[in-house]
């Protein structure tokens, strides 16, 4: 399964459990660690765990490896690593605080600029 198909699978899993403000960022030109970052907002720590569980379940059903899961204990930000796709499941206030979209979009904009 390529990264585009895997991203669609992850987004579908998040939509199934009513994930909010799902954003996908292509980071292939910025890092070798992953191809895509998916960022989603959950409404509570219980919702975050349900979102993470849904992603893991769909990945396993598709026979895709879950490399790791971090943050389930704190449940303000859960990271699900599926190799070529990394999923950031965050409470709204944590998402605003870290603002990953702007960080990675700034990085991609900086990469696209040519120095003169």
The first five atom37 places (N, CA, C, CB, O) and aatype in JSON, in Angstrom:
{
  "aatype": [20, 20, 20, 20, 20, 20, 20, 20, 20, 20, 20, 20, 20, 20, 20, 20, 20, 20, 20, 20, 20, 20, 20, 20, 20, 20, 20, 20, 20, 20, 20, 20, 20, 20, 20, 20, 20, 20, 20, 20, 20, 20, 20, 20, 20, 20, 20, 20, 20, 20, 20, 20, 20, 20, 20, 20, 20, 20, 20, 20, 20, 20, 20, 20, 20, 20, 20, 20, 20, 20, 20, 20, 20, 20, 20, 20, 20, 20, 20, 20, 20, 20, 20, 20, 20, 20, 20, 20, 20, 20, 20, 20, 20, 20, 20, 20, 20, 20, 20, 20, 20, 20, 20, 20, 20, 20, 20, 20, 20, 20, 20, 20, 20, 20, 20, 20],
  "atom_mask": [
    [1, 1, 1, 1, 1],
    [1, 1, 1, 1, 1],
    [1, 1, 1, 1, 1],
    [1, 1, 1, 1, 1],
    [1, 1, 1, 1, 1],
    [1, 1, 1, 1, 1],
    [1, 1, 1, 1, 1],
    [1, 1, 1, 1, 1],
    [1, 1, 1, 1, 1],
    [1, 1, 1, 1, 1],
    [1, 1, 1, 1, 1],
    [1, 1, 1, 1, 1],
    [1, 1, 1, 1, 1],
    [1, 1, 1, 1, 1],
    [1, 1, 1, 1, 1],
    [1, 1, 1, 1, 1],
    [1, 1, 1, 1, 1],
    [1, 1, 1, 1, 1],
    [1, 1, 1, 1, 1],
    [1, 1, 1, 1, 1],
    [1, 1, 1, 1, 1],
    [1, 1, 1, 1, 1],
    [1, 1, 1, 1, 1],
    [1, 1, 1, 1, 1],
    [1, 1, 1, 1, 1],
    [1, 1, 1, 1, 1],
    [1, 1, 1, 1, 1],
    [1, 1, 1, 1, 1],
    [1, 1, 1, 1, 1],
    [1, 1, 1, 1, 1],
    [1, 1, 1, 1, 1],
    [1, 1, 1, 1, 1],
    [1, 1, 1, 1, 1],
    [1, 1, 1, 1, 1],
    [1, 1, 1, 1, 1],
    [1, 1, 1, 1, 1],
    [1, 1, 1, 1, 1],
    [1, 1, 1, 1, 1],
    [1, 1, 1, 1, 1],
    [1, 1, 1, 1, 1],
    [1, 1, 1, 1, 1],
    [1, 1, 1, 1, 1],
    [1, 1, 1, 1, 1],
    [1, 1, 1, 1, 1],
    [1, 1, 1, 1, 1],
    [1, 1, 1, 1, 1],
    [1, 1, 1, 1, 1],
    [1, 1, 1, 1, 1],
    [1, 1, 1, 1, 1],
    [1, 1, 1, 1, 1],
    [1, 1, 1, 1, 1],
    [1, 1, 1, 1, 1],
    [1, 1, 1, 1, 1],
    [1, 1, 1, 1, 1],
    [1, 1, 1, 1, 1],
    [1, 1, 1, 1, 1],
    [1, 1, 1, 1, 1],
    [1, 1, 1, 1, 1],
    [1, 1, 1, 1, 1],
    [1, 1, 1, 1, 1],
    [1, 1, 1, 1, 1],
    [1, 1, 1, 1, 1],
    [1, 1, 1, 1, 1],
    [1, 1, 1, 1, 1],
    [1, 1, 1, 1, 1],
    [1, 1, 1, 1, 1],
    [1, 1, 1, 1, 1],
    [1, 1, 1, 1, 1],
    [1, 1, 1, 1, 1],
    [1, 1, 1, 1, 1],
    [1, 1, 1, 1, 1],
    [1, 1, 1, 1, 1],
    [1, 1, 1, 1, 1],
    [1, 1, 1, 1, 1],
    [1, 1, 1, 1, 1],
    [1, 1, 1, 1, 1],
    [1, 1, 1, 1, 1],
    [1, 1, 1, 1, 1],
    [1, 1, 1, 1, 1],
    [1, 1, 1, 1, 1],
    [1, 1, 1, 1, 1],
    [1, 1, 1, 1, 1],
    [1, 1, 1, 1, 1],
    [1, 1, 1, 1, 1],
    [1, 1, 1, 1, 1],
    [1, 1, 1, 1, 1],
    [1, 1, 1, 1, 1],
    [1, 1, 1, 1, 1],
    [1, 1, 1, 1, 1],
    [1, 1, 1, 1, 1],
    [1, 1, 1, 1, 1],
    [1, 1, 1, 1, 1],
    [1, 1, 1, 1, 1],
    [1, 1, 1, 1, 1],
    [1, 1, 1, 1, 1],
    [1, 1, 1, 1, 1],
    [1, 1, 1, 1, 1],
    [1, 1, 1, 1, 1],
    [1, 1, 1, 1, 1],
    [1, 1, 1, 1, 1],
    [1, 1, 1, 1, 1],
    [1, 1, 1, 1, 1],
    [1, 1, 1, 1, 1],
    [1, 1, 1, 1, 1],
    [1, 1, 1, 1, 1],
    [1, 1, 1, 1, 1],
    [1, 1, 1, 1, 1],
    [1, 1, 1, 1, 1],
    [1, 1, 1, 1, 1],
    [1, 1, 1, 1, 1],
    [1, 1, 1, 1, 1],
    [1, 1, 1, 1, 1],
    [1, 1, 1, 1, 1],
    [1, 1, 1, 1, 1],
    [1, 1, 1, 1, 1],
    [1, 1, 1, 1, 1]
  ],
  "atom_positions": [
    [[0.86, -1.18, 0.0], [0.0, 0.0, 0.0], [0.91, 1.24, 0.0], [-0.98, 0.0, 1.24], [1.8, 1.36, 0.84]],
    [[0.68, 2.15, -0.94], [1.51, 3.35, -0.99], [1.03, 4.39, 0.03], [1.5, 3.95, -2.41], [0.0, 4.21, 0.67]],
    [[1.79, 5.46, 0.17], [1.48, 6.45, 1.21], [0.14, 7.16, 0.97], [2.59, 7.49, 1.3], [-0.54, 7.52, 1.93]],
    [[-0.23, 7.36, -0.29], [-1.51, 8.02, -0.59], [-2.68, 7.13, -0.16], [-1.61, 8.34, -2.1], [-3.64, 7.62, 0.44]],
    [[-2.6, 5.84, -0.46], [-3.65, 4.9, -0.06], [-3.72, 4.77, 1.47], [-3.4, 3.53, -0.69], [-4.8, 4.7, 2.05]],
    [[-2.55, 4.73, 2.09], [-2.5, 4.62, 3.54], [-3.07, 5.87, 4.21], [-1.05, 4.39, 4.01], [-3.75, 5.77, 5.23]],
    [[-2.8, 7.03, 3.63], [-3.36, 8.28, 4.16], [-4.88, 8.25, 4.07], [-2.8, 9.5, 3.41], [-5.57, 8.64, 5.01]],
    [[-5.42, 7.8, 2.94], [-6.88, 7.7, 2.79], [-7.47, 6.75, 3.82], [-7.24, 7.22, 1.37], [-8.54, 7.03, 4.37]],
    [[-6.8, 5.65, 4.08], [-7.26, 4.69, 5.07], [-7.3, 5.32, 6.46], [-6.36, 3.44, 5.07], [-8.27, 5.15, 7.2]],
    [[-6.25, 6.05, 6.8], [-6.17, 6.72, 8.11], [-7.27, 7.77, 8.23], [-4.77, 7.37, 8.3], [-7.95, 7.84, 9.25]],
    [[-7.45, 8.59, 7.21], [-8.49, 9.63, 7.24], [-9.86, 8.99, 7.4], [-8.44, 10.48, 5.96], [-10.69, 9.5, 8.16]],
    [[-10.1, 7.91, 6.71], [-11.38, 7.2, 6.83], [-11.6, 6.72, 8.27], [-11.43, 6.01, 5.86], [-12.7, 6.83, 8.81]],
    [[-10.55, 6.17, 8.88], [-10.65, 5.7, 10.27], [-10.97, 6.85, 11.22], [-9.34, 5.01, 10.7], [-11.74, 6.68, 12.16]],
    [[-10.38, 8.01, 10.97], [-10.63, 9.19, 11.81], [-12.04, 9.72, 11.6], [-9.59, 10.3, 11.51], [-12.71, 10.12, 12.56]],
    [[-12.5, 9.73, 10.35], [-13.86, 10.2, 10.06], [-14.9, 9.28, 10.68], [-14.08, 10.28, 8.54], [-15.96, 9.74, 11.12]],
    [[-14.61, 7.97, 10.73], [-15.54, 7.0, 11.32], [-15.86, 7.32, 12.78], [-14.95, 5.59, 11.23], [-16.94, 7.01, 13.28]],
    [[-14.89, 7.95, 13.47], [-15.05, 8.25, 14.89], [-15.19, 9.76, 15.12], [-13.85, 7.69, 15.7], [-14.94, 10.27, 16.21]],
    [[-15.59, 10.46, 14.06], [-15.9, 11.9, 14.14], [-14.71, 12.77, 14.52], [-17.0, 12.12, 15.13], [-14.85, 13.72, 15.29]],
    [[-13.53, 12.45, 13.97], [-12.39, 13.33, 14.15], [-12.66, 14.68, 13.51], [-11.12, 12.69, 13.56], [-13.32, 14.75, 12.47]],
    [[-12.17, 15.75, 14.11], [-12.45, 17.1, 13.63], [-11.22, 17.74, 13.0], [-12.95, 17.97, 14.78], [-10.08, 17.45, 13.39]],
    [[-11.45, 18.59, 12.03], [-10.41, 19.39, 11.38], [-9.22, 18.53, 10.94], [-9.94, 20.5, 12.33], [-8.08, 18.8, 11.31]],
    [[-9.51, 17.5, 10.16], [-8.46, 16.6, 9.69], [-7.64, 17.31, 8.62], [-9.07, 15.27, 9.14], [-8.18, 17.84, 7.65]],
    [[-6.33, 17.3, 8.82], [-5.42, 17.97, 7.88], [-4.3, 17.0, 7.53], [-4.86, 19.3, 8.49], [-3.73, 16.35, 8.41]],
    [[-3.97, 16.91, 6.25], [-2.89, 16.05, 5.78], [-1.79, 16.93, 5.19], [-3.4, 15.01, 4.73], [-2.06, 17.79, 4.36]],
    [[-0.57, 16.7, 5.63], [0.56, 17.49, 5.15], [1.59, 16.55, 4.52], [1.2, 18.32, 6.31], [2.1, 15.65, 5.18]],
    [[1.89, 16.78, 3.25], [2.91, 16.0, 2.55], [4.28, 16.54, 2.96], [2.71, 16.07, 0.98], [4.59, 17.7, 2.7]],
    [[5.08, 15.71, 3.6], [6.38, 16.15, 4.1], [7.54, 15.4, 3.44], [6.46, 15.97, 5.61], [8.66, 15.4, 3.95]],
    [[7.28, 14.78, 2.3], [8.32, 13.98, 1.62], [9.56, 14.79, 1.28], [7.76, 13.37, 0.36], [10.68, 14.28, 1.35]],
    [[9.38, 16.05, 0.91], [10.52, 16.88, 0.53], [11.24, 17.46, 1.75], [10.07, 18.0, -0.38], [12.31, 18.06, 1.61]],
    [[10.66, 17.29, 2.93], [11.21, 17.9, 4.13], [11.92, 16.93, 5.06], [10.12, 18.59, 4.87], [12.79, 17.32, 5.83]],
    [[11.54, 15.65, 5.0], [12.1, 14.68, 5.92], [12.08, 13.28, 5.31], [11.33, 14.68, 7.25], [11.24, 12.98, 4.45]],
    [[12.99, 12.44, 5.75], [13.01, 11.05, 5.31], [12.26, 10.16, 6.29], [14.46, 10.57, 5.16], [12.1, 8.96, 6.05]],
    [[11.79, 10.74, 7.39], [11.15, 9.96, 8.44], [9.79, 9.43, 8.0], [10.99, 10.8, 9.7], [9.43, 8.3, 8.31]],
    [[9.03, 10.25, 7.28], [7.67, 9.88, 6.87], [7.3, 10.63, 5.61], [6.65, 10.17, 8.0], [7.97, 11.59, 5.23]],
    [[6.24, 10.18, 4.95], [5.76, 10.86, 3.74], [4.66, 11.87, 4.05], [5.25, 9.84, 2.74], [4.58, 12.93, 3.44]],
    [[3.81, 11.52, 5.02], [2.64, 12.34, 5.29], [2.37, 12.43, 6.79], [1.42, 11.79, 4.57], [2.51, 11.45, 7.52]],
    [[1.98, 13.6, 7.23], [1.5, 13.79, 8.59], [0.02, 14.1, 8.53], [2.29, 14.92, 9.33], [-0.42, 14.98, 7.79]],
    [[-0.74, 13.37, 9.32], [-2.17, 13.61, 9.43], [-2.4, 14.17, 10.82], [-3.01, 12.3, 9.18], [-1.98, 13.59, 11.82]],
    [[-3.08, 15.31, 10.89], [-3.36, 15.97, 12.17], [-4.86, 16.05, 12.33], [-2.7, 17.4, 12.24], [-5.58, 16.45, 11.41]],
    [[-5.34, 15.67, 13.51], [-6.78, 15.66, 13.77], [-7.03, 16.13, 15.2], [-7.38, 14.24, 13.55], [-6.21, 15.92, 16.09]],
    [[-8.17, 16.77, 15.4], [-8.58, 17.24, 16.72], [-9.65, 16.32, 17.28], [-9.1, 18.7, 16.67], [-10.58, 15.92, 16.58]],
    [[-9.49, 15.99, 18.57], [-10.49, 15.24, 19.31], [-11.07, 16.12, 20.4], [-9.89, 13.95, 19.9], [-10.47, 17.12, 20.79]],
    [[-12.23, 15.74, 20.9], [-12.96, 16.59, 21.85], [-12.65, 16.3, 23.31], [-14.43, 16.45, 21.63], [-12.95, 17.13, 24.18]],
    [[-12.06, 15.15, 23.61], [-11.75, 14.76, 24.99], [-10.67, 13.69, 24.95], [-13.03, 14.25, 25.75], [-10.35, 13.16, 23.89]],
    [[-10.12, 13.37, 26.11], [-9.1, 12.32, 26.15], [-9.7, 10.98, 25.73], [-8.48, 12.22, 27.56], [-9.02, 10.17, 25.1]],
    [[-10.95, 10.74, 26.08], [-11.63, 9.5, 25.66], [-11.79, 9.46, 24.14], [-13.02, 9.38, 26.35], [-11.59, 8.42, 23.52]],
    [[-12.14, 10.6, 23.56], [-12.28, 10.69, 22.11], [-10.93, 10.46, 21.43], [-12.86, 12.06, 21.69], [-10.87, 9.77, 20.41]],
    [[-9.86, 11.03, 21.97], [-8.53, 10.83, 21.4], [-8.17, 9.35, 21.38], [-7.49, 11.62, 22.2], [-7.66, 8.86, 20.38]],
    [[-8.45, 8.65, 22.47], [-8.15, 7.22, 22.52], [-8.98, 6.45, 21.5], [-8.41, 6.66, 23.94], [-8.48, 5.52, 20.87]],
    [[-10.25, 6.83, 21.34], [-11.11, 6.17, 20.35], [-10.59, 6.4, 18.93], [-12.56, 6.67, 20.48], [-10.63, 5.5, 18.09]],
    [[-10.12, 7.62, 18.65], [-9.55, 7.92, 17.34], [-8.31, 7.07, 17.09], [-9.21, 9.42, 17.23], [-8.15, 6.5, 16.01]],
    [[-7.43, 6.99, 18.08], [-6.21, 6.19, 17.95], [-6.55, 4.72, 17.75], [-5.3, 6.36, 19.19], [-5.95, 4.04, 16.92]],
    [[-7.52, 4.23, 18.5], [-7.94, 2.83, 18.37], [-8.49, 2.55, 16.98], [-8.98, 2.48, 19.43], [-8.21, 1.51, 16.4]],
    [[-9.28, 3.48, 16.45], [-9.86, 3.31, 15.12], [-8.78, 3.23, 14.05], [-10.82, 4.46, 14.82], [-8.84, 2.4, 13.15]],
    [[-7.78, 4.1, 14.15], [-6.67, 4.1, 13.19], [-5.92, 2.77, 13.27], [-5.7, 5.28, 13.45], [-5.65, 2.13, 12.25]],
    [[-5.6, 2.35, 14.49], [-4.86, 1.09, 14.66], [-5.65, -0.1, 14.13], [-4.52, 0.88, 16.13], [-5.08, -0.99, 13.49]],
    [[-6.94, -0.12, 14.39], [-7.79, -1.22, 13.94], [-7.82, -1.31, 12.41], [-9.22, -1.05, 14.48], [-7.67, -2.39, 11.84]],
    [[-8.01, -0.15, 11.75], [-8.07, -0.16, 10.28], [-6.71, -0.54, 9.68], [-8.51, 1.23, 9.75], [-6.66, -1.23, 8.66]],
    [[-5.63, -0.1, 10.31], [-4.31, -0.46, 9.81], [-4.1, -1.97, 9.91], [-3.22, 0.28, 10.6], [-3.61, -2.6, 8.97]],
    [[-4.46, -2.53, 11.05], [-4.29, -3.98, 11.24], [-5.18, -4.76, 10.29], [-4.6, -4.37, 12.7], [-4.75, -5.78, 9.75]],
    [[-6.42, -4.3, 10.07], [-7.31, -4.98, 9.13], [-6.75, -4.97, 7.71], [-8.69, -4.31, 9.14], [-6.96, -5.9, 6.94]],
    [[-6.02, -3.9, 7.38], [-5.41, -3.77, 6.05], [-4.02, -4.41, 6.01], [-5.32, -2.3, 5.65], [-3.3, -4.29, 5.02]],
    [[-3.65, -5.09, 7.1], [-2.35, -5.76, 7.22], [-1.19, -4.79, 7.08], [-2.23, -6.86, 6.18], [-0.16, -5.1, 6.48]],
    [[-1.38, -3.61, 7.65], [-0.33, -2.58, 7.67], [0.25, -2.5, 9.08], [-0.89, -1.2, 7.22], [-0.47, -2.66, 10.07]],
    [[1.52, -2.26, 9.15], [2.21, -2.24, 10.44], [1.96, -0.94, 11.2], [3.71, -2.44, 10.23], [1.99, 0.15, 10.62]],
    [[1.72, -1.07, 12.49], [1.72, 0.08, 13.39], [3.1, 0.07, 14.05], [0.53, 0.01, 14.47], [3.4, -0.79, 14.87]],
    [[3.92, 1.03, 13.67], [5.3, 1.08, 14.16], [5.32, 1.41, 15.65], [6.12, 2.11, 13.38], [6.11, 0.84, 16.41]],
    [[4.46, 2.32, 16.07], [4.4, 2.68, 17.48], [3.26, 3.62, 17.79], [5.7, 3.31, 17.9], [2.7, 4.26, 16.9]],
    [[2.93, 3.69, 19.07], [1.9, 4.6, 19.56], [2.46, 5.26, 20.81], [0.54, 3.84, 19.86], [2.97, 4.59, 21.71]],
    [[2.37, 6.58, 20.87], [2.87, 7.33, 22.02], [1.8, 8.27, 22.54], [4.13, 8.12, 21.64], [0.99, 8.78, 21.77]],
    [[1.78, 8.49, 23.85], [0.92, 9.51, 24.44], [-0.42, 9.03, 24.96], [0.69, 10.55, 23.47], [-1.22, 9.85, 25.4]],
    [[-0.7, 7.74, 24.92], [-2.0, 7.25, 25.39], [-2.22, 7.53, 26.87], [-2.13, 5.74, 25.13], [-3.36, 7.74, 27.29]],
    [[-1.17, 7.54, 27.66], [-1.32, 7.78, 29.1], [-1.76, 9.21, 29.39], [0.0, 7.49, 29.82], [-2.65, 9.44, 30.2]],
    [[-1.13, 10.18, 28.71], [-1.46, 11.59, 28.94], [-2.75, 11.97, 28.22], [-0.32, 12.49, 28.48], [-3.54, 12.77, 28.73]],
    [[-2.96, 11.42, 27.06], [-4.17, 11.6, 26.25], [-4.5, 13.06, 25.94], [-5.33, 10.98, 26.95], [-5.67, 13.44, 25.9]],
    [[-3.49, 13.86, 25.73], [-3.69, 15.22, 25.19], [-3.2, 15.26, 23.75], [-2.95, 16.29, 26.07], [-3.66, 16.06, 22.94]],
    [[-2.25, 14.37, 23.45], [-1.67, 14.28, 22.12], [-1.22, 12.83, 21.97], [-0.47, 15.3, 21.92], [-0.29, 12.39, 22.63]],
    [[-1.88, 12.12, 21.09], [-1.51, 10.73, 20.82], [-0.92, 10.68, 19.41], [-2.74, 9.77, 20.96], [-1.5, 11.22, 18.47]],
    [[0.22, 10.03, 19.29], [0.87, 9.88, 18.0], [0.79, 8.41, 17.6], [2.35, 10.38, 18.04], [1.18, 7.53, 18.37]],
    [[0.28, 8.15, 16.41], [0.25, 6.8, 15.85], [1.18, 6.81, 14.64], [-1.22, 6.35, 15.46], [0.95, 7.52, 13.66]],
    [[2.24, 6.0, 14.72], [3.24, 5.93, 13.66], [2.95, 4.71, 12.8], [4.67, 5.86, 14.24], [3.04, 3.57, 13.26]],
    [[2.6, 4.96, 11.55], [2.35, 3.88, 10.59], [3.43, 3.87, 9.52], [0.95, 4.04, 9.95], [3.19, 3.43, 8.39]],
    [[4.6, 4.35, 9.86], [5.72, 4.37, 8.91], [5.63, 5.55, 7.97], [5.76, 3.09, 8.11], [6.08, 6.65, 8.31]],
    [[5.07, 5.35, 6.79], [5.0, 6.43, 5.81], [3.92, 7.46, 6.13], [4.74, 5.86, 4.43], [3.85, 8.51, 5.49]],
    [[3.08, 7.16, 7.14], [2.07, 8.11, 7.6], [2.17, 8.18, 9.13], [0.61, 7.69, 7.14], [2.14, 7.16, 9.81]],
    [[2.27, 9.4, 9.64], [2.29, 9.62, 11.08], [1.05, 10.43, 11.43], [3.61, 10.35, 11.54], [0.78, 11.46, 10.82]],
    [[0.3, 9.95, 12.44], [-0.97, 10.57, 12.8], [-0.82, 11.27, 14.15], [-2.11, 9.51, 12.85], [-0.42, 10.66, 15.14]],
    [[-1.15, 12.56, 14.18], [-1.13, 13.36, 15.41], [-2.59, 13.6, 15.81], [-0.35, 14.74, 15.22], [-3.33, 14.28, 15.11]],
    [[-2.99, 13.02, 16.94], [-4.36, 13.14, 17.43], [-4.29, 14.03, 18.67], [-5.0, 11.72, 17.75], [-3.7, 13.64, 19.68]],
    [[-4.9, 15.21, 18.59], [-4.66, 16.22, 19.61], [-5.95, 16.86, 20.13], [-3.76, 17.29, 19.07], [-6.93, 16.98, 19.4]],
    [[-5.92, 17.26, 21.4], [-6.99, 18.12, 21.92], [-6.84, 19.49, 21.27], [-6.93, 18.22, 23.48], [-5.74, 19.86, 20.87]],
    [[-7.92, 20.23, 21.16], [-7.9, 21.52, 20.46], [-6.86, 22.48, 21.03], [-9.28, 22.17, 20.53], [-6.12, 23.11, 20.27]],
    [[-6.79, 22.6, 22.36], [-5.85, 23.56, 22.95], [-4.39, 23.14, 22.71], [-6.11, 23.69, 24.46], [-3.51, 24.0, 22.59]],
    [[-4.12, 21.86, 22.64], [-2.77, 21.37, 22.37], [-2.43, 21.63, 20.91], [-2.65, 19.86, 22.71], [-1.3, 22.02, 20.58]],
    [[-3.4, 21.4, 20.04], [-3.17, 21.64, 18.6], [-2.86, 23.11, 18.36], [-4.4, 21.21, 17.78], [-1.97, 23.43, 17.57]],
    [[-3.59, 24.0, 19.01], [-3.34, 25.44, 18.86], [-1.96, 25.8, 19.39], [-4.42, 26.26, 19.6], [-1.22, 26.57, 18.77]],
    [[-1.6, 25.24, 20.53], [-0.31, 25.54, 21.18], [0.87, 25.16, 20.28], [-0.2, 24.8, 22.52], [1.78, 25.96, 20.09]],
    [[0.85, 23.94, 19.73], [1.98, 23.47, 18.93], [1.9, 23.85, 17.47], [2.08, 21.98, 19.04], [2.94, 23.94, 16.8]],
    [[0.7, 24.08, 16.94], [0.5, 24.59, 15.59], [1.39, 23.9, 14.55], [0.75, 26.09, 15.57], [2.15, 24.56, 13.83]],
    [[1.29, 22.59, 14.49], [2.13, 21.81, 13.58], [1.93, 22.18, 12.11], [1.86, 20.34, 13.78], [2.87, 22.16, 11.33]],
    [[0.69, 22.51, 11.75], [0.43, 22.88, 10.35], [1.28, 24.07, 9.93], [-1.06, 23.2, 10.16], [1.89, 24.05, 8.86]],
    [[1.32, 25.09, 10.75], [2.11, 26.27, 10.39], [3.6, 25.95, 10.39], [1.81, 27.42, 11.35], [4.34, 26.42, 9.53]],
    [[4.03, 25.16, 11.36], [5.43, 24.77, 11.43], [5.86, 24.05, 10.16], [5.68, 23.88, 12.65], [6.89, 24.4, 9.57]],
    [[5.1, 23.05, 9.72], [5.46, 22.29, 8.54], [5.19, 23.06, 7.26], [4.72, 20.98, 8.51], [5.95, 22.91, 6.29]],
    [[4.15, 23.87, 7.21], [3.91, 24.69, 6.02], [4.98, 25.75, 5.87], [2.52, 25.34, 6.08], [5.4, 26.06, 4.75]],
    [[5.43, 26.32, 6.99], [6.53, 27.28, 6.95], [7.78, 26.59, 6.42], [6.8, 27.89, 8.35], [8.5, 27.14, 5.59]],
    [[8.03, 25.39, 6.91], [9.21, 24.64, 6.46], [9.13, 24.34, 4.98], [9.35, 23.35, 7.25], [10.13, 24.45, 4.27]],
    [[7.94, 23.96, 4.5], [7.82, 23.64, 3.08], [7.94, 24.9, 2.24], [6.49, 22.94, 2.81], [8.49, 24.86, 1.14]],
    [[7.42, 26.02, 2.73], [7.56, 27.28, 2.0], [9.03, 27.69, 1.93], [6.72, 28.4, 2.68], [9.5, 28.16, 0.9]],
    [[9.73, 27.51, 3.03], [11.16, 27.85, 3.06], [11.94, 26.97, 2.11], [11.73, 27.72, 4.5], [12.88, 27.43, 1.46]],
    [[11.57, 25.68, 2.01], [12.23, 24.76, 1.1], [12.02, 25.16, -0.35], [11.72, 23.35, 1.33], [12.91, 24.98, -1.18]],
    [[10.84, 25.71, -0.65], [10.51, 26.06, -2.03], [11.17, 27.34, -2.5], [9.04, 26.19, -2.17], [11.27, 27.57, -3.7]],
    [[11.61, 28.18, -1.57], [12.24, 29.45, -1.94], [13.66, 29.23, -2.42], [12.23, 30.41, -0.77], [14.39, 28.42, -1.87]],
    [[14.03, 29.96, -3.45], [15.41, 29.91, -3.95], [16.15, 31.12, -3.42], [15.44, 29.87, -5.52], [15.64, 32.25, -3.45]],
    [[17.34, 30.87, -2.94], [18.14, 32.01, -2.46], [18.81, 32.66, -3.66], [19.2, 31.56, -1.4], [19.19, 31.99, -4.61]],
    [[18.96, 33.98, -3.6], [19.58, 34.71, -4.73], [20.91, 35.26, -4.34], [18.68, 35.84, -5.21], [21.58, 35.9, -5.15]]
  ]
}
